[in-house]
């Protein structure tokens, strides 16, 4: 089950995102407590985002008039705070909020791209709101992280009229920054289940490669629709649970 979930999650992240909607519930079904399932899922998915950041390295630039030397430290700090909130808050708190976080991420997947286009360049304020928004989203990324990349782009679109394609490199880099900080915290805290991770991680890498190769043969609308349906099903399950 974990190998299959890793393959599917890697493929999803390669073509549309949403891999945590597969790895997280799979780890819960395998018997891990939700908090440990979330931390292990984050570690399993990190290599894929790091690889994407490396692939995008020539096109990475700032956003909203802000350079990376400001955006990256703010994102690292937010990811650290989010990870610490997850580790030091009671497990029952995460159990209570996870269905709502899944619902938020599902809604972002369903309408995030349209929201980005609708909001593009609407706000004309200073740079401080961009940094504050990025910091808050990075906290969410360190705590849970579902659809965090789309959330970043939706907020950035308020301050920057750049299109989705041009935002992709910096989105991947900053998502990786928040996740890397979270992963370091989870490993140091001993909050990762290594046997389950060992089963899932190679499959995530293989799924990412296969997904990137196969995506060119599938209609984007079909891929996105399938991801939204899967996300909605997982969300409903956790509300009922």
C-alpha positions in Angstrom: 0.0 0.0 0.0 2.8 2.4 0.9 4.7 1.7 -2.3 1.6 2.3 -4.4 0.8 5.5 -2.5 4.3 6.7 -3.1 4.1 6.0 -6.8 0.8 7.8 -7.1 1.9 10.8 -4.9 5.1 11.2 -6.9 3.2 11.2 -10.1 0.6 13.7 -8.8 3.3 16.1 -7.6 5.0 15.9 -11.0 1.9 16.9 -13.0 -0.5 18.8 -10.7 0.4 18.7 -7.0 -1.6 17.1 -4.2 0.7 14.2 -3.4 0.2 14.7 0.4 -3.4 13.8 -0.1 -2.2 10.3 -0.9 0.8 9.8 1.3 -0.8 11.2 4.5 -3.9 9.0 4.5 -1.9 6.0 3.4 0.3 6.3 6.4 -2.7 6.8 8.7 -4.2 3.6 7.2 -0.9 1.9 7.9 -1.4 2.6 11.6 0.6 5.7 12.2 -0.8 8.4 14.4 -1.9 11.4 12.3 0.9 13.7 13.5 3.6 11.1 12.7 1.9 10.3 9.4 2.1 14.0 8.5 5.7 14.3 9.5 6.7 11.2 7.6 4.7 12.2 4.6 6.5 15.6 4.5 9.9 13.8 4.6 8.9 11.4 1.8 7.8 14.2 -0.5 10.7 16.6 0.0 13.2 15.0 -2.5 10.7 15.7 -5.3 10.4 19.4 -4.6 14.2 19.7 -4.1 14.7 18.1 -7.5 12.2 20.4 -9.1 14.0 23.4 -7.5 17.3 22.3 -9.0 15.6 21.9 -12.4 14.2 25.4 -12.2 17.4 27.0 -10.9 18.1 29.1 -14.0 14.6 30.8 -13.8 14.3 31.5 -10.1 13.8 35.2 -9.2 12.0 37.3 -6.6 8.3 38.1 -6.5 6.4 41.2 -5.8 9.5 43.3 -6.1 11.2 41.4 -3.3 14.5 39.6 -3.7 15.2 36.0 -2.7 17.5 37.2 0.1 14.4 38.4 1.9 11.9 35.8 0.8 14.0 32.7 1.6 14.8 33.6 5.3 11.2 34.6 6.0 10.0 31.3 4.5 12.6 29.3 6.5 11.5 31.0 9.7 7.8 30.3 9.0 8.5 26.7 8.1 10.4 26.3 11.4 7.6 27.8 13.5 5.0 25.7 11.7 7.0 22.5 12.4 7.5 23.4 16.1 3.7 24.1 16.4 3.0 20.7 15.1 5.6 19.0 17.3 4.7 20.8 20.6 0.9 21.1 20.3 -1.2 18.3 21.6 -1.9 15.5 19.1 -5.7 16.0 19.6 -5.3 19.5 18.3 -3.9 18.3 15.0 -6.6 15.6 14.9 -9.3 18.3 15.3 -7.9 20.7 12.7 -6.7 18.2 10.0 -10.1 17.8 8.3 -10.4 21.6 8.0 -6.9 21.9 6.6 -7.7 19.2 4.1 -10.8 21.1 3.1 -8.9 24.3 2.7 -6.3 22.6 0.5 -9.0 20.9 -1.6 -10.7 24.3 -2.2 -7.4 25.8 -3.2 -6.8 22.9 -5.6 -10.3 23.2 -7.1 -10.2 27.0 -7.6 -6.7 28.2 -7.0 -5.7 28.7 -10.5 -8.8 30.7 -11.4 -8.2 32.7 -8.2 -4.7 33.5 -9.3 -5.9 34.8 -12.6 -8.7 36.8 -11.0 -6.5 38.5 -8.4 -3.5 39.1 -10.7 -2.1 42.5 -9.9 -5.1 43.8 -7.9 -3.2 45.2 -4.9 -0.6 48.0 -5.0 0.8 48.2 -1.5 4.3 48.1 -0.1 6.5 45.1 0.2 5.7 44.4 3.9 2.3 42.8 3.1 4.1 40.3 0.8 6.6 39.3 3.4 3.9 39.0 6.1 1.7 36.9 3.8 4.7 34.7 2.9 5.6 34.2 6.5 2.1 33.1 7.4 1.8 30.7 4.5 5.2 29.2 5.4 3.9 28.5 8.9 1.1 26.6 7.3 3.6 24.8 5.1 5.6 23.7 8.1 2.5 22.6 10.0 0.7 20.7 7.2 1.5 22.0 3.7 -1.3 20.7 1.5 -1.6 23.0 -1.6 0.9 25.4 -0.1 2.4 26.2 -3.5 -0.9 27.2 -4.9 -1.6 29.3 -1.8 1.7 31.1 -2.3 0.8 31.9 -5.9 -2.7 33.1 -5.1 -1.3 35.5 -2.5 1.5 36.7 -4.8 -0.9 37.3 -7.6 -2.3 40.2 -5.5 1.0 42.0 -5.7 2.5 40.8 -8.9 0.9 40.4 -12.3 3.3 37.6 -13.4 1.7 34.5 -14.9 1.6 31.1 -13.3 4.4 29.7 -15.4 6.8 32.5 -14.4 5.9 32.0 -10.7 6.6 28.3 -10.8 10.4 28.4 -10.2 10.2 30.7 -7.1 7.1 28.8 -5.8 9.1 25.5 -6.0 12.1 27.0 -4.2 10.1 28.5 -1.4 8.0 25.5 -0.9 11.2 23.5 -0.7 12.6 25.9 1.9 9.6 25.6 4.2 9.5 21.9 3.8 13.3 21.5 4.4 13.1 23.4 7.6 10.2 21.3 8.8 11.9 18.0 7.8 15.0 19.0 9.8 12.9 19.6 12.8 11.0 16.4 12.4 14.2 14.3 12.1 15.9 16.0 15.1 12.7 15.5 17.2 12.6 11.8 16.3 9.1 12.3 14.8 9.7 10.2 11.6 8.8 6.5 11.1 11.7 5.2 9.1 10.4 1.8 8.1 7.3 3.3 6.4 9.5 6.1 4.9 11.9 3.5 3.5 9.0 1.8 1.7 7.5 5.0 0.4 10.5 7.2 -0.6 11.9 5.3 -3.6 8.4 4.9 -4.9 7.8 8.7 -4.7 10.9 9.3 -6.7 9.9 6.7 -9.3 6.4 8.1 -9.5 7.7 11.6 -10.0 9.8 10.4 -13.0 6.9 8.4 -14.5 4.4 11.2 -13.9 6.6 13.7 -15.6 7.0 11.4 -18.6 3.4 10.4 -18.9 1.8 13.8 -18.2 2.4 14.9 -21.8 -0.1 12.3 -23.0 -3.0 13.3 -20.7 -5.3 16.3 -21.0 -4.5 18.8 -18.2 -8.2 19.3 -17.3 -8.5 15.5 -16.8 -5.5 15.4 -14.5 -6.6 18.3 -12.5 -10.2 17.0 -12.2 -8.9 13.6 -11.0 -6.7 15.3 -8.3 -9.6 17.4 -7.1 -11.9 14.4 -6.8 -9.3 12.5 -4.9 -8.7 15.4 -2.5 -12.4 15.8 -1.9 -12.8 12.1 -1.1 -9.9 12.2 1.4 -11.4 15.3 3.0 -14.8 13.7 3.4 -13.2 10.6 4.9 -11.3 12.6 7.6 -14.4 14.6 8.5 -16.4 11.3 9.0 -13.4 9.8 10.9 
